[in-house]
Amino acid sequence: MMSFIRHAPLTFQSFWIDKRFVSSPGELHDQLLQKITRFLITHAEDFNSFEGLKIYYDNGQDEVTSLLKSAFLLFSSRVEFVPYVTSSKYRLFQAADMIATLELIRIKLENEGRISDTEKMFFLSIQNLKKNYLKLLERKRWI
């Protein structure tokens, strides 16, 4: 999967809020919506250069589905939501899932200074994680 991510012409942007500093689910929704719409507006020229936008989401969490629909429908009427995507059918969906997992690990490492024992076993070492995974993601991050 990392080889696919390395060679695919893709970029990504992730958004996160530290839930310790949010008082309610509504506030969390509003803060994420604000971050996503700010990103979409900042990069409107890039997004508008496409005939349309397709949003692939597995409908795993109602809150995320609502958030994505709110943000993208505010941004553009040329958005199509592809429902019930399965990772076995879409390689880019698998890549997005891998990127999201690595982003969570990166955030945890940056904020807590450590990763779990299971993550250490998988990545062999923090140095290996940074060198072979997180460094690649930084090159793919949409700036």
N, CA, C and O atoms as CSV, one atom per row, in Angstrom:
chain,resi,resn,atom,element,x,y,z
A,1,MET,N,N,0.826,-1.192,0.000
A,1,MET,CA,C,0.000,0.000,0.000
A,1,MET,C,C,0.872,1.258,0.000
A,1,MET,O,O,0.550,2.235,-0.676
A,2,MET,N,N,1.967,1.237,0.750
A,2,MET,CA,C,2.834,2.420,0.773
A,2,MET,C,C,3.467,2.661,-0.596
A,2,MET,O,O,3.689,3.808,-0.984
A,3,SER,N,N,3.754,1.599,-1.316
A,3,SER,CA,C,4.289,1.762,-2.666
A,3,SER,C,C,3.242,2.429,-3.569
A,3,SER,O,O,3.573,3.311,-4.361
A,4,PHE,N,N,1.999,2.009,-3.444
A,4,PHE,CA,C,0.926,2.628,-4.220
A,4,PHE,C,C,0.808,4.110,-3.869
A,4,PHE,O,O,0.720,4.955,-4.760
A,5,ILE,N,N,0.806,4.428,-2.569
A,5,ILE,CA,C,0.702,5.816,-2.139
A,5,ILE,C,C,1.881,6.627,-2.668
A,5,ILE,O,O,1.706,7.760,-3.116
A,6,ARG,N,N,3.062,6.062,-2.618
A,6,ARG,CA,C,4.269,6.752,-3.086
A,6,ARG,C,C,4.160,7.122,-4.570
A,6,ARG,O,O,4.562,8.214,-4.970
A,7,HIS,N,N,3.620,6.215,-5.379
A,7,HIS,CA,C,3.605,6.429,-6.831
A,7,HIS,C,C,2.315,7.049,-7.370
A,7,HIS,O,O,2.302,7.575,-8.482
A,8,ALA,N,N,1.251,6.992,-6.603
A,8,ALA,CA,C,-0.019,7.539,-7.074
A,8,ALA,C,C,0.029,9.066,-7.048
A,8,ALA,O,O,0.621,9.656,-6.144
A,9,PRO,N,N,-0.595,9.703,-8.042
A,9,PRO,CA,C,-0.628,11.170,-8.060
A,9,PRO,C,C,-1.719,11.681,-7.101
A,9,PRO,O,O,-2.764,12.172,-7.528
A,10,LEU,N,N,-1.448,11.554,-5.817
A,10,LEU,CA,C,-2.437,11.970,-4.838
A,10,LEU,C,C,-1.807,12.870,-3.794
A,10,LEU,O,O,-0.606,12.817,-3.529
A,11,THR,N,N,-2.652,13.692,-3.218
A,11,THR,CA,C,-2.277,14.500,-2.058
A,11,THR,C,C,-3.421,14.377,-1.062
A,11,THR,O,O,-4.526,13.970,-1.421
A,12,PHE,N,N,-3.155,14.725,0.169
A,12,PHE,CA,C,-4.196,14.620,1.179
A,12,PHE,C,C,-4.068,15.765,2.163
A,12,PHE,O,O,-3.037,16.431,2.253
A,13,GLN,N,N,-5.132,15.969,2.886
A,13,GLN,CA,C,-5.136,16.909,4.008
A,13,GLN,C,C,-5.985,16.280,5.096
A,13,GLN,O,O,-7.074,15.776,4.822
A,14,SER,N,N,-5.508,16.305,6.303
A,14,SER,CA,C,-6.296,15.765,7.411
A,14,SER,C,C,-6.661,16.894,8.369
A,14,SER,O,O,-5.991,17.924,8.439
A,15,PHE,N,N,-7.740,16.665,9.100
A,15,PHE,CA,C,-8.238,17.652,10.046
A,15,PHE,C,C,-8.490,16.937,11.362
A,15,PHE,O,O,-9.062,15.848,11.391
A,16,TRP,N,N,-8.062,17.556,12.440
A,16,TRP,CA,C,-8.328,16.937,13.738
A,16,TRP,C,C,-8.506,18.003,14.800
A,16,TRP,O,O,-7.978,19.112,14.714
A,17,ILE,N,N,-9.272,17.619,15.799
A,17,ILE,CA,C,-9.555,18.475,16.950
A,17,ILE,C,C,-9.246,17.637,18.194
A,17,ILE,O,O,-9.622,16.467,18.266
A,18,ASP,N,N,-8.578,18.223,19.147
A,18,ASP,CA,C,-8.313,17.544,20.412
A,18,ASP,C,C,-9.597,17.570,21.242
A,18,ASP,O,O,-10.014,18.625,21.720
A,19,LYS,N,N,-10.216,16.409,21.409
A,19,LYS,CA,C,-11.515,16.337,22.084
A,19,LYS,C,C,-11.454,16.751,23.551
A,19,LYS,O,O,-12.489,17.028,24.156
A,20,ARG,N,N,-10.274,16.795,24.120
A,20,ARG,CA,C,-10.156,17.237,25.515
A,20,ARG,C,C,-10.559,18.701,25.679
A,20,ARG,O,O,-10.940,19.125,26.770
A,21,PHE,N,N,-10.474,19.470,24.596
A,21,PHE,CA,C,-10.755,20.900,24.671
A,21,PHE,C,C,-12.079,21.278,24.022
A,21,PHE,O,O,-12.306,22.444,23.699
A,22,VAL,N,N,-12.952,20.294,23.831
A,22,VAL,CA,C,-14.257,20.523,23.219
A,22,VAL,C,C,-15.327,20.104,24.218
A,22,VAL,O,O,-15.249,19.030,24.814
A,23,SER,N,N,-16.317,20.955,24.391
A,23,SER,CA,C,-17.307,20.704,25.443
A,23,SER,C,C,-18.506,19.866,25.001
A,23,SER,O,O,-19.219,19.321,25.843
A,24,SER,N,N,-18.738,19.756,23.675
A,24,SER,CA,C,-19.921,19.012,23.225
A,24,SER,C,C,-19.702,18.471,21.814
A,24,SER,O,O,-18.843,18.968,21.086
A,25,PRO,N,N,-20.468,17.464,21.430
A,25,PRO,CA,C,-20.390,16.957,20.058
A,25,PRO,C,C,-20.723,18.040,19.023
A,25,PRO,O,O,-20.145,18.064,17.937
A,26,GLY,N,N,-21.644,18.922,19.361
A,26,GLY,CA,C,-21.999,20.013,18.444
A,26,GLY,C,C,-20.830,20.951,18.201
A,26,GLY,O,O,-20.608,21.395,17.075
A,27,GLU,N,N,-20.083,21.254,19.251
A,27,GLU,CA,C,-18.907,22.115,19.120
A,27,GLU,C,C,-17.827,21.426,18.284
A,27,GLU,O,O,-17.162,22.062,17.466
A,28,LEU,N,N,-17.660,20.121,18.498
A,28,LEU,CA,C,-16.693,19.352,17.706
A,28,LEU,C,C,-17.071,19.408,16.230
A,28,LEU,O,O,-16.223,19.657,15.373
A,29,HIS,N,N,-18.351,19.173,15.941
A,29,HIS,CA,C,-18.849,19.235,14.562
A,29,HIS,C,C,-18.573,20.604,13.950
A,29,HIS,O,O,-18.076,20.697,12.827
A,30,ASP,N,N,-18.894,21.660,14.683
A,30,ASP,CA,C,-18.733,23.022,14.170
A,30,ASP,C,C,-17.266,23.354,13.898
A,30,ASP,O,O,-16.949,23.970,12.881
A,31,GLN,N,N,-16.374,22.952,14.800
A,31,GLN,CA,C,-14.951,23.235,14.604
A,31,GLN,C,C,-14.392,22.489,13.397
A,31,GLN,O,O,-13.629,23.051,12.611
A,32,LEU,N,N,-14.777,21.209,13.253
A,32,LEU,CA,C,-14.309,20.450,12.082
A,32,LEU,C,C,-14.894,21.013,10.792
A,32,LEU,O,O,-14.190,21.130,9.788
A,33,LEU,N,N,-16.176,21.361,10.815
A,33,LEU,CA,C,-16.814,21.949,9.635
A,33,LEU,C,C,-16.102,23.236,9.236
A,33,LEU,O,O,-15.880,23.482,8.050
A,34,GLN,N,N,-15.750,24.039,10.201
A,34,GLN,CA,C,-15.043,25.292,9.939
A,34,GLN,C,C,-13.675,25.026,9.296
A,34,GLN,O,O,-13.301,25.695,8.332
A,35,LYS,N,N,-12.937,24.057,9.825
A,35,LYS,CA,C,-11.619,23.741,9.266
A,35,LYS,C,C,-11.724,23.213,7.834
A,35,LYS,O,O,-10.956,23.609,6.958
A,36,ILE,N,N,-12.674,22.324,7.613
A,36,ILE,CA,C,-12.826,21.731,6.277
A,36,ILE,C,C,-13.277,22.778,5.275
A,36,ILE,O,O,-12.719,22.853,4.181
A,37,THR,N,N,-14.280,23.597,5.618
A,37,THR,CA,C,-14.752,24.605,4.660
A,37,THR,C,C,-13.676,25.663,4.397
A,37,THR,O,O,-13.553,26.157,3.276
A,38,ARG,N,N,-12.906,26.008,5.418
A,38,ARG,CA,C,-11.790,26.954,5.203
A,38,ARG,C,C,-10.796,26.372,4.199
A,38,ARG,O,O,-10.317,27.082,3.315
A,39,PHE,N,N,-10.487,25.090,4.332
A,39,PHE,CA,C,-9.587,24.423,3.386
A,39,PHE,C,C,-10.182,24.427,1.978
A,39,PHE,O,O,-9.490,24.742,1.010
A,40,LEU,N,N,-11.461,24.078,1.865
A,40,LEU,CA,C,-12.112,24.042,0.552
A,40,LEU,C,C,-12.128,25.418,-0.108
A,40,LEU,O,O,-11.890,25.534,-1.310
A,41,ILE,N,N,-12.403,26.439,0.658
A,41,ILE,CA,C,-12.439,27.802,0.113
A,41,ILE,C,C,-11.037,28.247,-0.297
A,41,ILE,O,O,-10.859,28.854,-1.353
A,42,THR,N,N,-10.050,27.948,0.532
A,42,THR,CA,C,-8.669,28.315,0.218
A,42,THR,C,C,-8.212,27.671,-1.087
A,42,THR,O,O,-7.459,28.272,-1.853
A,43,HIS,N,N,-8.668,26.452,-1.333
A,43,HIS,CA,C,-8.240,25.707,-2.522
A,43,HIS,C,C,-9.354,25.583,-3.562
A,43,HIS,O,O,-9.366,24.649,-4.364
A,44,ALA,N,N,-10.281,26.526,-3.539
A,44,ALA,CA,C,-11.436,26.483,-4.438
A,44,ALA,C,C,-11.029,26.417,-5.906
A,44,ALA,O,O,-11.640,25.687,-6.686
A,45,GLU,N,N,-10.014,27.164,-6.281
A,45,GLU,CA,C,-9.581,27.169,-7.685
A,45,GLU,C,C,-9.154,25.768,-8.123
A,45,GLU,O,O,-9.481,25.330,-9.226
A,46,ASP,N,N,-8.430,25.076,-7.260
A,46,ASP,CA,C,-8.008,23.702,-7.580
A,46,ASP,C,C,-9.217,22.784,-7.723
A,46,ASP,O,O,-9.322,22.051,-8.707
A,47,PHE,N,N,-10.129,22.816,-6.756
A,47,PHE,CA,C,-11.297,21.944,-6.789
A,47,PHE,C,C,-12.214,22.281,-7.959
A,47,PHE,O,O,-12.771,21.379,-8.585
A,48,ASN,N,N,-12.378,23.554,-8.258
A,48,ASN,CA,C,-13.280,23.963,-9.339
A,48,ASN,C,C,-12.722,23.660,-10.720
A,48,ASN,O,O,-13.441,23.775,-11.713
A,49,SER,N,N,-11.462,23.278,-10.801
A,49,SER,CA,C,-10.890,22.924,-12.101
A,49,SER,C,C,-11.378,21.546,-12.573
A,49,SER,O,O,-11.158,21.175,-13.726
A,50,PHE,N,N,-12.030,20.796,-11.699
A,50,PHE,CA,C,-12.564,19.483,-12.062
A,50,PHE,C,C,-14.017,19.620,-12.500
A,50,PHE,O,O,-14.725,20.532,-12.072
A,51,GLU,N,N,-14.452,18.693,-13.365
A,51,GLU,CA,C,-15.848,18.696,-13.810
A,51,GLU,C,C,-16.799,18.457,-12.651
A,51,GLU,O,O,-17.903,19.001,-12.620
A,52,GLY,N,N,-16.375,17.653,-11.714
A,52,GLY,CA,C,-17.191,17.337,-10.551
A,52,GLY,C,C,-16.329,16.716,-9.476
A,52,GLY,O,O,-15.175,16.360,-9.717
A,53,LEU,N,N,-16.884,16.591,-8.309
A,53,LEU,CA,C,-16.163,15.996,-7.191
A,53,LEU,C,C,-16.936,14.781,-6.707
A,53,LEU,O,O,-18.159,14.835,-6.574
A,54,LYS,N,N,-16.239,13.695,-6.443
A,54,LYS,CA,C,-16.862,12.502,-5.890
A,54,LYS,C,C,-16.310,12.282,-4.495
A,54,LYS,O,O,-15.099,12.305,-4.277
A,55,ILE,N,N,-17.207,12.073,-3.567
A,55,ILE,CA,C,-16.835,11.811,-2.188
A,55,ILE,C,C,-17.121,10.345,-1.916
A,55,ILE,O,O,-18.269,9.903,-1.978
A,56,TYR,N,N,-16.077,9.599,-1.617
A,56,TYR,CA,C,-16.210,8.186,-1.290
A,56,TYR,C,C,-16.110,8.039,0.227
A,56,TYR,O,O,-15.092,8.376,0.832
A,57,TYR,N,N,-17.177,7.534,0.825
A,57,TYR,CA,C,-17.171,7.324,2.266
A,57,TYR,C,C,-17.999,6.080,2.562
A,57,TYR,O,O,-19.014,5.826,1.915
A,58,ASP,N,N,-17.559,5.322,3.532
A,58,ASP,CA,C,-18.219,4.048,3.817
A,58,ASP,C,C,-19.424,4.165,4.737
A,58,ASP,O,O,-19.988,3.152,5.150
A,59,ASN,N,N,-19.826,5.391,5.062
A,59,ASN,CA,C,-20.964,5.644,5.944
A,59,ASN,C,C,-20.792,4.980,7.305
A,59,ASN,O,O,-21.768,4.562,7.929
A,60,GLY,N,N,-19.560,4.888,7.755
A,60,GLY,CA,C,-19.258,4.233,9.019
A,60,GLY,C,C,-19.744,5.000,10.230
A,60,GLY,O,O,-20.144,4.392,11.223
A,61,GLN,N,N,-19.719,6.310,10.172
A,61,GLN,CA,C,-20.177,7.130,11.301
A,61,GLN,C,C,-21.107,8.208,10.762
A,61,GLN,O,O,-20.739,8.976,9.873
A,62,ASP,N,N,-22.308,8.254,11.307
A,62,ASP,CA,C,-23.301,9.228,10.846
A,62,ASP,C,C,-22.794,10.664,10.969
A,62,ASP,O,O,-23.071,11.503,10.112
A,63,GLU,N,N,-22.041,10.942,12.054
A,63,GLU,CA,C,-21.538,12.299,12.267
A,63,GLU,C,C,-20.570,12.713,11.162
A,63,GLU,O,O,-20.592,13.855,10.704
A,64,VAL,N,N,-19.720,11.776,10.737
A,64,VAL,CA,C,-18.756,12.085,9.682
A,64,VAL,C,C,-19.473,12.266,8.347
A,64,VAL,O,O,-19.141,13.165,7.575
A,65,THR,N,N,-20.444,11.421,8.084
A,65,THR,CA,C,-21.234,11.558,6.858
A,65,THR,C,C,-21.895,12.931,6.811
A,65,THR,O,O,-21.838,13.617,5.791
A,66,SER,N,N,-22.515,13.326,7.906
A,66,SER,CA,C,-23.178,14.630,7.995
A,66,SER,C,C,-22.181,15.767,7.802
A,66,SER,O,O,-22.461,16.733,7.091
A,67,LEU,N,N,-21.038,15.651,8.425
A,67,LEU,CA,C,-20.002,16.674,8.328
A,67,LEU,C,C,-19.515,16.831,6.886
A,67,LEU,O,O,-19.413,17.948,6.379
A,68,LEU,N,N,-19.218,15.717,6.233
A,68,LEU,CA,C,-18.742,15.768,4.848
A,68,LEU,C,C,-19.796,16.365,3.920
A,68,LEU,O,O,-19.483,17.197,3.069
A,69,LYS,N,N,-21.027,15.939,4.087
A,69,LYS,CA,C,-22.102,16.472,3.236
A,69,LYS,C,C,-22.277,17.964,3.470
A,69,LYS,O,O,-22.421,18.729,2.517
A,70,SER,N,N,-22.267,18.378,4.714
A,70,SER,CA,C,-22.418,19.808,5.019
A,70,SER,C,C,-21.304,20.624,4.377
A,70,SER,O,O,-21.567,21.634,3.725
A,71,ALA,N,N,-20.073,20.194,4.560
A,71,ALA,CA,C,-18.928,20.952,4.057
A,71,ALA,C,C,-18.915,21.016,2.540
A,71,ALA,O,O,-18.768,22.095,1.967
A,72,PHE,N,N,-19.065,19.881,1.886
A,72,PHE,CA,C,-18.934,19.865,0.434
A,72,PHE,C,C,-20.146,20.455,-0.267
A,72,PHE,O,O,-19.996,21.069,-1.323
A,73,LEU,N,N,-21.331,20.291,0.280
A,73,LEU,CA,C,-22.502,20.873,-0.358
A,73,LEU,C,C,-22.545,22.385,-0.170
A,73,LEU,O,O,-23.096,23.094,-1.013
A,74,LEU,N,N,-21.977,22.888,0.915
A,74,LEU,CA,C,-21.829,24.337,1.072
A,74,LEU,C,C,-20.856,24.884,0.040
A,74,LEU,O,O,-20.992,26.010,-0.440
A,75,PHE,N,N,-19.884,24.068,-0.283
A,75,PHE,CA,C,-18.800,24.491,-1.156
A,75,PHE,C,C,-19.181,24.427,-2.635
A,75,PHE,O,O,-18.871,25.349,-3.389
A,76,SER,N,N,-19.847,23.353,-3.058
A,76,SER,CA,C,-20.097,23.162,-4.483
A,76,SER,C,C,-21.347,22.329,-4.707
A,76,SER,O,O,-21.669,21.441,-3.917
A,77,SER,N,N,-22.041,22.625,-5.787
A,77,SER,CA,C,-23.212,21.823,-6.152
A,77,SER,C,C,-22.811,20.666,-7.064
A,77,SER,O,O,-23.641,19.821,-7.401
A,78,ARG,N,N,-21.545,20.629,-7.463
A,78,ARG,CA,C,-21.071,19.576,-8.379
A,78,ARG,C,C,-20.432,18.420,-7.605
A,78,ARG,O,O,-19.430,17.850,-8.038
A,79,VAL,N,N,-21.016,18.086,-6.473
A,79,VAL,CA,C,-20.486,17.033,-5.625
A,79,VAL,C,C,-21.401,15.821,-5.689
A,79,VAL,O,O,-22.622,15.936,-5.580
A,80,GLU,N,N,-20.792,14.664,-5.868
A,80,GLU,CA,C,-21.536,13.407,-5.858
A,80,GLU,C,C,-21.007,12.558,-4.712
A,80,GLU,O,O,-19.802,12.335,-4.600
A,81,PHE,N,N,-21.910,12.087,-3.867
A,81,PHE,CA,C,-21.528,11.207,-2.779
A,81,PHE,C,C,-21.745,9.768,-3.225
A,81,PHE,O,O,-22.852,9.389,-3.607
A,82,VAL,N,N,-20.691,8.973,-3.175
A,82,VAL,CA,C,-20.768,7.569,-3.558
A,82,VAL,C,C,-20.984,6.773,-2.268
A,82,VAL,O,O,-20.077,6.662,-1.443
A,83,PRO,N,N,-22.189,6.222,-2.099
A,83,PRO,CA,C,-22.515,5.581,-0.818
A,83,PRO,C,C,-21.959,4.168,-0.693
A,83,PRO,O,O,-21.719,3.474,-1.680
A,84,TYR,N,N,-21.768,3.780,0.544
A,84,TYR,CA,C,-21.423,2.411,0.900
A,84,TYR,C,C,-20.216,1.867,0.139
A,84,TYR,O,O,-20.264,0.786,-0.448
A,85,VAL,N,N,-19.166,2.620,0.163
A,85,VAL,CA,C,-17.924,2.204,-0.481
A,85,VAL,C,C,-17.279,1.122,0.376
A,85,VAL,O,O,-17.278,1.205,1.604
A,86,THR,N,N,-16.740,0.120,-0.277
A,86,THR,CA,C,-15.991,-0.904,0.451
A,86,THR,C,C,-14.531,-0.819,0.036
A,86,THR,O,O,-14.212,-0.595,-1.131
A,87,SER,N,N,-13.664,-1.001,1.001
A,87,SER,CA,C,-12.236,-0.854,0.714
A,87,SER,C,C,-11.742,-1.892,-0.275
A,87,SER,O,O,-10.746,-1.660,-0.960
A,88,SER,N,N,-12.412,-3.031,-0.366
A,88,SER,CA,C,-11.954,-4.063,-1.294
A,88,SER,C,C,-12.157,-3.666,-2.755
A,88,SER,O,O,-11.533,-4.245,-3.644
A,89,LYS,N,N,-13.028,-2.677,-3.013
A,89,LYS,CA,C,-13.322,-2.285,-4.389
A,89,LYS,C,C,-12.546,-1.057,-4.874
A,89,LYS,O,O,-12.421,-0.842,-6.079
A,90,TYR,N,N,-12.025,-0.251,-3.942
A,90,TYR,CA,C,-11.416,1.014,-4.346
A,90,TYR,C,C,-10.035,1.171,-3.735
A,90,TYR,O,O,-9.895,1.282,-2.517
A,91,ARG,N,N,-9.028,1.179,-4.573
A,91,ARG,CA,C,-7.650,1.302,-4.100
A,91,ARG,C,C,-7.400,2.644,-3.413
A,91,ARG,O,O,-6.697,2.707,-2.404
A,92,LEU,N,N,-7.975,3.714,-3.959
A,92,LEU,CA,C,-7.790,5.024,-3.327
A,92,LEU,C,C,-8.444,5.077,-1.950
A,92,LEU,O,O,-7.955,5.762,-1.052
A,93,PHE,N,N,-9.544,4.354,-1.787
A,93,PHE,CA,C,-10.186,4.289,-0.483
A,93,PHE,C,C,-9.268,3.572,0.513
A,93,PHE,O,O,-9.162,3.981,1.669
A,94,GLN,N,N,-8.612,2.508,0.062
A,94,GLN,CA,C,-7.651,1.793,0.906
A,94,GLN,C,C,-6.489,2.709,1.271
A,94,GLN,O,O,-6.027,2.709,2.412
A,95,ALA,N,N,-6.021,3.485,0.305
A,95,ALA,CA,C,-4.918,4.414,0.561
A,95,ALA,C,C,-5.351,5.468,1.580
A,95,ALA,O,O,-4.587,5.805,2.484
A,96,ALA,N,N,-6.559,5.984,1.440
A,96,ALA,CA,C,-7.066,6.981,2.384
A,96,ALA,C,C,-7.166,6.395,3.785
A,96,ALA,O,O,-6.856,7.068,4.768
A,97,ASP,N,N,-7.590,5.163,3.874
A,97,ASP,CA,C,-7.681,4.494,5.171
A,97,ASP,C,C,-6.286,4.348,5.796
A,97,ASP,O,O,-6.117,4.562,6.996
A,98,MET,N,N,-5.310,3.990,4.993
A,98,MET,CA,C,-3.925,3.855,5.473
A,98,MET,C,C,-3.384,5.215,5.918
A,98,MET,O,O,-2.745,5.323,6.964
A,99,ILE,N,N,-3.641,6.237,5.127
A,99,ILE,CA,C,-3.175,7.585,5.462
A,99,ILE,C,C,-3.813,8.052,6.768
A,99,ILE,O,O,-3.129,8.618,7.621
A,100,ALA,N,N,-5.107,7.821,6.932
A,100,ALA,CA,C,-5.795,8.239,8.165
A,100,ALA,C,C,-5.212,7.525,9.381
A,100,ALA,O,O,-5.020,8.143,10.428
A,101,THR,N,N,-4.932,6.246,9.253
A,101,THR,CA,C,-4.335,5.487,10.353
A,101,THR,C,C,-2.964,6.035,10.703
A,101,THR,O,O,-2.651,6.224,11.878
A,102,LEU,N,N,-2.143,6.292,9.688
A,102,LEU,CA,C,-0.805,6.831,9.940
A,102,LEU,C,C,-0.863,8.245,10.512
A,102,LEU,O,O,-0.022,8.616,11.331
A,103,GLU,N,N,-1.841,9.028,10.090
A,103,GLU,CA,C,-2.003,10.373,10.645
A,103,GLU,C,C,-2.349,10.311,12.130
A,103,GLU,O,O,-1.834,11.102,12.921
A,104,LEU,N,N,-3.213,9.379,12.512
A,104,LEU,CA,C,-3.541,9.219,13.931
A,104,LEU,C,C,-2.300,8.837,14.740
A,104,LEU,O,O,-2.090,9.342,15.843
A,105,ILE,N,N,-1.497,7.958,14.195
A,105,ILE,CA,C,-0.264,7.545,14.878
A,105,ILE,C,C,0.700,8.722,14.968
A,105,ILE,O,O,1.344,8.915,15.999
A,106,ARG,N,N,0.809,9.516,13.889
A,106,ARG,CA,C,1.693,10.689,13.891
A,106,ARG,C,C,1.254,11.691,14.957
A,106,ARG,O,O,2.080,12.217,15.703
A,107,ILE,N,N,-0.039,11.948,15.021
A,107,ILE,CA,C,-0.565,12.900,16.007
A,107,ILE,C,C,-0.291,12.404,17.422
A,107,ILE,O,O,0.116,13.174,18.292
A,108,LYS,N,N,-0.517,11.124,17.640
A,108,LYS,CA,C,-0.252,10.553,18.963
A,108,LYS,C,C,1.228,10.665,19.311
A,108,LYS,O,O,1.579,11.017,20.437
A,109,LEU,N,N,2.087,10.369,18.357
A,109,LEU,CA,C,3.530,10.455,18.588
A,109,LEU,C,C,3.956,11.889,18.893
A,109,LEU,O,O,4.762,12.117,19.795
A,110,GLU,N,N,3.422,12.855,18.147
A,110,GLU,CA,C,3.766,14.261,18.368
A,110,GLU,C,C,3.257,14.782,19.705
A,110,GLU,O,O,3.942,15.558,20.372
A,111,ASN,N,N,2.055,14.357,20.102
A,111,ASN,CA,C,1.447,14.897,21.317
A,111,ASN,C,C,1.804,14.128,22.585
A,111,ASN,O,O,1.906,14.715,23.662
A,112,GLU,N,N,1.992,12.825,22.459
A,112,GLU,CA,C,2.288,12.015,23.636
A,112,GLU,C,C,3.742,11.564,23.681
A,112,GLU,O,O,4.230,11.119,24.720
A,113,GLY,N,N,4.437,11.682,22.540
A,113,GLY,CA,C,5.840,11.287,22.487
A,113,GLY,C,C,6.062,9.795,22.473
A,113,GLY,O,O,7.184,9.334,22.684
A,114,ARG,N,N,5.012,9.029,22.227
A,114,ARG,CA,C,5.156,7.575,22.237
A,114,ARG,C,C,4.095,6.942,21.343
A,114,ARG,O,O,3.121,7.585,20.951
A,115,ILE,N,N,4.307,5.678,21.033
A,115,ILE,CA,C,3.308,4.875,20.342
A,115,ILE,C,C,3.105,3.600,21.157
A,115,ILE,O,O,3.895,3.306,22.054
A,116,SER,N,N,2.067,2.854,20.856
A,116,SER,CA,C,1.761,1.652,21.628
A,116,SER,C,C,2.773,0.547,21.334
A,116,SER,O,O,3.505,0.598,20.346
A,117,ASP,N,N,2.794,-0.438,22.204
A,117,ASP,CA,C,3.676,-1.588,21.998
A,117,ASP,C,C,3.334,-2.321,20.710
A,117,ASP,O,O,4.227,-2.787,20.002
A,118,THR,N,N,2.055,-2.425,20.404
A,118,THR,CA,C,1.617,-3.087,19.166
A,118,THR,C,C,2.110,-2.311,17.947
A,118,THR,O,O,2.577,-2.907,16.976
A,119,GLU,N,N,2.005,-0.987,17.995
A,119,GLU,CA,C,2.496,-0.165,16.883
A,119,GLU,C,C,4.015,-0.296,16.753
A,119,GLU,O,O,4.539,-0.342,15.640
A,120,LYS,N,N,4.712,-0.356,17.870
A,120,LYS,CA,C,6.168,-0.568,17.834
A,120,LYS,C,C,6.507,-1.895,17.180
A,120,LYS,O,O,7.444,-1.981,16.386
A,121,MET,N,N,5.735,-2.943,17.516
A,121,MET,CA,C,5.982,-4.254,16.904
A,121,MET,C,C,5.746,-4.190,15.399
A,121,MET,O,O,6.523,-4.742,14.620
A,122,PHE,N,N,4.679,-3.519,14.998
A,122,PHE,CA,C,4.351,-3.451,13.569
A,122,PHE,C,C,5.405,-2.661,12.792
A,122,PHE,O,O,5.866,-3.103,11.739
A,123,PHE,N,N,5.780,-1.501,13.308
A,123,PHE,CA,C,6.702,-0.618,12.587
A,123,PHE,C,C,8.168,-0.892,12.914
A,123,PHE,O,O,9.056,-0.290,12.310
A,124,LEU,N,N,8.430,-1.781,13.850
A,124,LEU,CA,C,9.761,-2.197,14.294
A,124,LEU,C,C,10.432,-1.176,15.203
A,124,LEU,O,O,11.084,-1.545,16.180
A,125,SER,N,N,10.276,0.102,14.886
A,125,SER,CA,C,10.841,1.155,15.735
A,125,SER,C,C,10.216,2.488,15.341
A,125,SER,O,O,9.646,2.628,14.259
A,126,ILE,N,N,10.332,3.454,16.232
A,126,ILE,CA,C,9.839,4.798,15.917
A,126,ILE,C,C,10.631,5.377,14.758
A,126,ILE,O,O,10.072,6.059,13.900
A,127,GLN,N,N,11.923,5.109,14.729
A,127,GLN,CA,C,12.764,5.600,13.620
A,127,GLN,C,C,12.280,5.042,12.287
A,127,GLN,O,O,12.213,5.775,11.300
A,128,ASN,N,N,11.941,3.755,12.244
A,128,ASN,CA,C,11.440,3.137,11.014
A,128,ASN,C,C,10.093,3.737,10.618
A,128,ASN,O,O,9.848,3.997,9.440
A,129,LEU,N,N,9.229,3.955,11.595
A,129,LEU,CA,C,7.934,4.601,11.343
A,129,LEU,C,C,8.132,5.970,10.703
A,129,LEU,O,O,7.505,6.288,9.692
A,130,LYS,N,N,8.996,6.766,11.289
A,130,LYS,CA,C,9.228,8.111,10.760
A,130,LYS,C,C,9.855,8.080,9.373
A,130,LYS,O,O,9.428,8.811,8.479
A,131,LYS,N,N,10.857,7.243,9.196
A,131,LYS,CA,C,11.617,7.206,7.940
A,131,LYS,C,C,10.811,6.625,6.777
A,131,LYS,O,O,10.816,7.184,5.680
A,132,ASN,N,N,10.126,5.514,7.009
A,132,ASN,CA,C,9.497,4.790,5.904
A,132,ASN,C,C,8.008,5.052,5.724
A,132,ASN,O,O,7.427,4.644,4.720
A,133,TYR,N,N,7.393,5.721,6.673
A,133,TYR,CA,C,5.954,5.970,6.567
A,133,TYR,C,C,5.622,7.456,6.673
A,133,TYR,O,O,5.039,8.035,5.756
A,134,LEU,N,N,5.992,8.063,7.787
A,134,LEU,CA,C,5.585,9.449,8.022
A,134,LEU,C,C,6.290,10.429,7.091
A,134,LEU,O,O,5.698,11.429,6.685
A,135,LYS,N,N,7.524,10.158,6.753
A,135,LYS,CA,C,8.255,11.028,5.822
A,135,LYS,C,C,7.579,11.033,4.450
A,135,LYS,O,O,7.460,12.081,3.815
A,136,LEU,N,N,7.141,9.865,3.999
A,136,LEU,CA,C,6.424,9.779,2.720
A,136,LEU,C,C,5.113,10.566,2.784
A,136,LEU,O,O,4.758,11.275,1.843
A,137,LEU,N,N,4.407,10.434,3.896
A,137,LEU,CA,C,3.143,11.161,4.013
A,137,LEU,C,C,3.351,12.668,3.960
A,137,LEU,O,O,2.542,13.387,3.372
A,138,GLU,N,N,4.419,13.146,4.563
A,138,GLU,CA,C,4.684,14.591,4.518
A,138,GLU,C,C,4.849,15.077,3.086
A,138,GLU,O,O,4.426,16.185,2.753
A,139,ARG,N,N,5.453,14.268,2.246
A,139,ARG,CA,C,5.625,14.657,0.830
A,139,ARG,C,C,4.297,14.659,0.085
A,139,ARG,O,O,4.160,15.346,-0.927
A,140,LYS,N,N,3.313,13.898,0.570
A,140,LYS,CA,C,2.018,13.796,-0.091
A,140,LYS,C,C,0.982,14.762,0.492
A,140,LYS,O,O,-0.124,14.885,-0.035
A,141,ARG,N,N,1.345,15.441,1.577
A,141,ARG,CA,C,0.398,16.346,2.239
A,141,ARG,C,C,0.107,17.547,1.334
A,141,ARG,O,O,1.023,18.128,0.752
A,142,TRP,N,N,-1.167,17.912,1.222
A,142,TRP,CA,C,-1.594,19.070,0.437
A,142,TRP,C,C,-1.290,20.297,1.263
A,142,TRP,O,O,-1.792,20.450,2.377
A,143,ILE,N,N,-0.478,21.158,0.723
A,143,ILE,CA,C,-0.069,22.353,1.475
A,143,ILE,C,C,-0.867,23.558,1.050
A,143,ILE,O,O,-0.660,24.652,1.576
